[in-house]
Amino acid sequence: MKIVIIYDSKTGNTEKMAKAIAEGAGKVAEVELKKIGEAFPLTVMAEADGVVFGGPVYYADVSNEMKDFLVHVESYIKANKKKIHDRPAAVFGSYGYDGAWIMEERLKARIESLGYQTYDEVCVLVDSDVKYNEKSLDACKKFGKEFAESI
């Protein structure tokens, strides 16, 4: 089984979360980490058994880079007629103030529109916890493992 974690990160907090999710999921599956802004083939998503999307929260939404990435994925799916229906996907993110729950719902809706079946649970942490309390990443490890086991 293969899981791909696709994330955006500005200050490194979301990247730490992505790596912790990968560590947890890696106990059950093969995991690849892909950072938005670094080149990778979109076919990696079509070949994966599950995908985890994550990013920082900006004004109760995902980053513009994540939004742009998802628009490209949608175009890719339409142009190449790639089928990703019924594949599981999960959501995670980091935030500084508020709006995390709105971001979760918006990101879930975007990835569902691509044909993914979203995992009910999410992993969202406050930036300061990620930055100053490494123990908080245990929640991400657990989330990654549980998502992988659910596939």
N, C-alpha and C positions, 0 to 999 in steps of 0.2 A: 504494500500500500504506500502511496506517495501523497504527501501534503505539501502545498506551496504556501508560503506566508509572504504576502505582498504588503509593503508598508511604506509610509512616508514619515519622515522624522526631521525635525528642524534643529532641536537642541540635544538630541540623543536619548531623550526619555522614552519615546516610542520605540526607538531601536532597541533599547534595553528590554522593553516589554516583548518585542518580537523575538529576540534571542531567548528569553525565558520561555515563551510559548513553544518555540522550536525545541528547547531542551525537554519540556514535558511531552510534547507530541513525539519526539524522537525515541521515547521509550516504547512506542507502539508502532511507529511508521518511519519511513524514510522522509526527511524534511529538507526542503530547499527554501532559503531566504532570498527574497528579491526586493531591493529598495527602489522605489520610484525615483527616476532621475538617472539611474544606472541602467545601461542597456541590457536587455534580456528578451528572448523571443516570447511572444505571447502564446505560442504553442504550449509552453510549459503549463499554462492554465488548463488547456484542453486535455493534456495528458495526465493531469493530477486527479486523484480520487477525491480530494477536498482542497478548498482554498480558504485561507484566513486573510482578511483584509483589515488593515489598521492604519491609524494616523492620529495626529494631534487634533484637538477640537479648536476651531476658530469661529468665534461668534456663533456657537451652537450648531456648527456644521463641520464637515471634514475640510481639509485644506484644499486650496484651489488645485494643487498638483494631483491630489487624489481624484477630484472631480474630473479634471482633464484626462487623467489616465482611464477612468471608467468610460468616458466618451470615446476614447480611442478603442477600448475593448469592444464597445458596442458596434463601432464601425467595422472592426475586424470580424466580429461574429457575422454581421450582415454581409460583408463582402466575400468572406470565405465560406459562409454557411456552416460554420463550426457549431456543433451541437454540444452544449454544456448543461442541458436541462437535467433536472433532478440530481445534480451533484450538490453535495453539501458545502456550505460556506459559513464562516463565522466572522465575527466583528470584534475588534478591540480598539482601544484608544487611550490617550492621556489628555488630561485637561488641567487648566490652571485655576479656573474660577467656577463657572457653571455651564450649563448647556449640554452636558455629556449625554443625558438621556435623549435629547432632541437629535444630537449627532448620531447616536446609535440607530434611532428609527430612520433617519434620512439615509444613512449608509446601507442599512438593511434593505430599504425600499429600492435603492439604486442597484444593488447586486441581485435582488430578486427580479428586477426588470431585465436582467441579463440572462435569466433562466436558472439561477441557483436557488436551492432550498436552504433557507437560513436556519442556523442553529439557534435555539431559543436563548441560551446563555450568552453573555458578553463578558469581556474583561476590560474594565475601565478603571484607571487609577489616577489619582491626583499627582501632578508633576513633582511636587515637593516630596511625596512619599517615594516615588521612583528614584529621585535624585539622592535623597538622604537616608532612605530606609530600605536597604537591599532585601530585607525580609519580606517587604511588600510584594516582591516579584514572585514569591511562592504561589500567590493567587494565579499568576500567569502560567506558571508551570503546571499547576493543577488544571487550569482551563485548557491548555494545549493537550494534555494527556486525555482528559475527558472528551474533548472534541474528536481526537484521533480514535478513541475507543468507540465512539458513537457511529463511526462510518462503517 
